[in-house]
Amino acid sequence: MVTERDPSPRRTVAILSRGDAVARREATPKNGRFVDVFEALAAVGVDGHPAIYDESFADQVREQLLAVDGVLVWVNPIQDGRNRAALDALLRDVGAQGVWVSAHPDVILKMGTKEVLYRTRSMGWGSDTALYQTAEAMRAELPARLGAGPRVIKRSRGNGGQGVWKVENLPTSSMIRVLDATKYAPEELTLDDFLRRCAEYFENGSVIDQAFQPRLTEGVVRCYMAGDRCAGFGHHKVKALVDSPAARSEAGPRLYTSNADPRFQRLRRLMEDEWTSQLTSLLDIARSDLPAIWDADFMLGPVQADGSESYVLGEINVSSVHPYPDQAPAEIARRVADRLQLKL
């Protein structure tokens, strides 16, 4: 009996995260934090395999990745004193040989660093934003901007609030008041002292200067995207950059909801119908290269004349988006299946 050849062979995807040799040896699709993604991939006909990465066995990881159709990467840009320099070189090499990499390091550089706030400042989510390429430029330009009100200083690459500061003038002093996003107690410093703290940010990047949003205490809305489609939302009251003990006491964990949450349908429409296509156009990113999972954090801007909310982009996360809403794994899997179909 002659059997027909399956016209749609199963595709294979590696899920890459950081770990040691023990974690690599013991990793399976049934354990770890990505079980839900592995299950969602299997449901759309994609075989998923864990790939644990460390610089000490990078060659083994490279061989593993060259044997699959795609790789989904969950590795922070900065973690435990290590960065992604070696990993990004490996991923570029693997991508150049035909493996789909999400998110590709070149896409991360375009949309996953804080410079995206400056490059997209003309969009509907934009705000008063400056870019400093050197410490000298920051020294020359920051004082005048502080004269108009508090600013938020952000290093171009980081996570977990690292390298993020609220800075403002003091009314009766030449000192400035700074609040580290990872701490709760503000300090009073000279501008020179603050610049010295920021000096290392210019060694391999830039600094973004954004107007502080006074409605920050009302919370941050995180819109999760799988490619160009919304995969859900997260909302929480924040402690970072909030120097009021009363406001900090109201902060809580991020609460996740589906993309059908009625509170955020205007934001969903903006992201799906306008802003994502504008983003890819401005940054010269092909739709097919959008990450399988990414998110955009929004602060509330001024209420508009018709009573609707406006949103101000605070950052885009691409490198290691986790956790996420319960619906996100299925959206990730659909995105993967859609993207790998292009290779058939």
N, C-alpha and C positions, 0 to 999 in steps of 0.2 A: 504494500500500500504506500502510495506517495503522499507525503504530508506537505502542506504549503509552508513556506518559510515565513516566520513571523515578520511582518513588514515594520513592526515597531518594537525592536529589541529593547529590553530594559536598560536604562541608563544607570550609571553609578556615580555617587557623590560622596566625597569625604567631608566630614565636619571636623575642622581643625581648631584646637584650643591648646593652651599652654599647660604643660605638666612635666613631671619627671619620668624617669625610666620605669618606675613601678606603675605609675598611672598609665603609661603607654602599654605596658604588658597586660594590664588588667582591664583596659577599656573595652566595652562592648556596646552595641546599640541598646542594650537593656539596662545599662547603668549610667550614672552621670546626670548632668543637668539638661541634656538634649534628647532625652527619651521621647518626649512629645514630638520633636522635629523628626526623629527617625521614623516614628509611627506614621506621621503625616506624609513623609516621603514614600513610604511603602504603599500607602493608600492610593498614590497616583502613579505607581509603577516605577519608582526610582529606588534603587538599592543604596542605602546609606552605610558608611563605614566611619568609625571614629579614627581620627588622626591626631595623636598627641605630639606637640612640638616642644623641643628645646634645642638650643644652639649646639649642645653636645652631641646630639644625634640627628642633626639637620639632613645629612646625606640620606639616611633611611627614610625620613619624611619625604624628601624630594622624590625618591623612587616610588613611594606609595602614591604620591599625588600625580605622577606622570601616568599612572595606571588607571585613573578614573576620568570621567567626563567633566566633572566640575568639583569645586571645593568651596565650602562655606566657611568663612574665617571668623572666629570669635577670639581675638587677642587684643588686649588693651594697648594703646600707644605707649603708655608709661606704666610699669608695674614692678614693684619690688626693686626699684633702681635699674631696671632693664627697659630698653626700648625695642622698636620693631625693625631696626635698620637691617639686620641680617635676614629676618623673616621676609621683609618686603623685597629684598633682592631675590630670595628664593621664589617668591610668588610671581615676580615679574618674569623670571626664567621659565617657570612652569606655564604661565599664561602665554608666553611667546611661542610655546610649543603646542598650543591648541587647547589647553585645559581652561575652561571657564572659571574665573576666580571672582568670588563675590565676598567682600568688596575688594576690587583690584586696588593695589596701592596708589596707582595714578588717579583713580576715582576718589579715593580718600583724600589725596592732596587737594583735589578740586572742591569737594563738597564737605569733607569731614574735619577740616581745620577751621579755627575761628576766623580765618581770613574770608570765609564765605559771607560773614556778616557785612564786611566792607564791599565785597564784590557784588552783593545783591541788595545794597542799601537803597537802590531806586525802586525796588519792588514794593508791593503793597504791605509786606511784612517788615520793611526796612525802617531804620531810625537814624538819628544823628550819630554817625559812626566815622571814626578816623582810623588810619593804619599807620603805624610807626615801623619803619624798617630798621632804624638805628636808635640807639640810646640818645644820641645827640638830637634827633628829630623829636623824640619824646620830651626831652628837656626843654626844647624850644617851644613846643606847641601845647603841651598839657596845661601849663598855668592859665592860658587864656580860656581854654575850654572849662577849666574848673571855675572860672569866674562866672560862668552861666549856670552852674549847678553841679551836683554830684555826678561822678563818672564811674563806670565800671571798666577796669583794666583786665584784659585777658591775654594770656600767652597763646600763641597760635595753635599749639598742640598740647593736649593734656586731658585728663579725665578726673572725675571725683572732686571737682572744685580746685584742683591743683593749679596755682598760678592765676587765680581769679581774685580781684580786689575791688572793694568799693572805696573810692577816694573822694574826699571833699575838703574844701577850705574851712578853716576855723575862723569865726567872725572877728575875733579880737587877737589873733596871733598870726605870725608868718608861717607857723607849722601847718601841716596838713593832717587830716584824720584818715586813717586807713583801717579797713576791716578785711582780714583774710577770710575767704569763703569757707575755709576748713576750720575756722575758729569763731568764737562768739564775742570775744572782747576786743574792741577797737584800740588802736594805738595812735599816739601823736608823734609824728616824725617830721624831719625836714624833707624837702623835696629831694635833696641829694641822697639822703639815707634811703628813701623809697626807691630811687633810681638804681642804687647799688643792689637792692634786693631783686630788681628786675633785670639786672645786667645779663644773667645767664640765659634769659629768654631769647636774646638776640644771637646767641651762639649758633643756633640751628633753626631759627625761625623769626617771627615778627611779633608785634604786640598790637592788639585791637583795643580801641578806646571807644566805648559806647555810652550814650546817655543813660543814667540810672532811671529805671521805670518805677514811679512812685506806687503803682498798684501791685508791686511784687508781693506784698503781704497777702494779697487775695489768692495767691497760688499760681502754679505753673501748669499749663496743659501740654502734655506730650502727645503728639500725633505720630502713630506708628505707620510706616509705609512699607509695603512689599512691592518693589518696583514703583509703579506710578499709581497704585491703588491703596486706599486706606485699610489698615489691618487692625485698627482699634485705637483706643485712647488711654492715657493715664493722667490723673489729676491729683495734685497734692499741695498742701500748704508747706512752704519751705522755711528752713532755718538759715540757709546760706545767705549772707549779705543782709540779714535782718538783724538790726542791732537793738530792737525793742524786746525786752524779756517777755512782755505780755504777748506780742505777736509771735514770738518763737514758741510760746507755750501752746499755741493753737496748731502748730505744725504737726503733721502726722505722716504715715506711710502713703506711698502712691497707691491710689485705688484704680484698678484697671476695668475698663468697660469695652464693649464691642463697638464696631464702627457705626452701629445704629443708635448710639447714645444721642437722644434728642438735644442735649445741651450743646453738642459740638457739630451739628450738621452744617452750619455755615462754614466752620473751619474745614470740615471734610470736603465740602464743595470747592472751596478756595484751593485746597491742596490738590485735589484730583483734576479739577477743570482749568485751573489757572496757574497756580504757583509752581507746581512741579515742572510743567512744560516751560515756563519762563526760566526756572533754575537751570534746566538742562541746556536751554538755548544760550543763556548768559555764560555758562561754564563750559560749553562745547562738550557735553556728555550725551552719547547716544542713549535712546530709551532702553535699548537692550543691555546697556552697561549699568543701569541703575541697580543698586544692591538688592539682594533678596529680602533684606530687612534693614531698615534705617528709621531714624526718628528725628523729629524736629520739636524743640522745646519752645513754647510760646508764653510770653508774659502778656498780661492784659494791657492794652493801650487805652487811649481816651475813648470814651463812649461816643459813637457817631451820632449825627443829627437825627437819624431815624431810630435811635435807641439801640442799635445793634452793636455788638462788641467789635473792637479792632484788636489785632494781634501783632505783637512785636517779637521777631525771632531772637531767641537767646543763644541757641547753638543747634548744630546738627550733629547727631551721633551716628557713626557708620562703622567704626572699628569693631565694637563688641556690644551689640544691643541685646541686653538680657538683664532682668526678666522682661516679659512682655505680656499682653493680654492673652487670655485662653484661646482666642480665635486666631492668633498670629501664626502658629505652626502650620495650620491648613493654608493660610495665605502664602506663607513662605514656600510650601510645597507646590502650590499652583504656580508661583513665580518661577521656581526651579524647572518644573515641567515645561512651562512656556518657553523659557530660555533655552533649554537643551533641545527642544524641538527644532530650533534653528540649525542644529548641527546635523539633522538627519539627511 
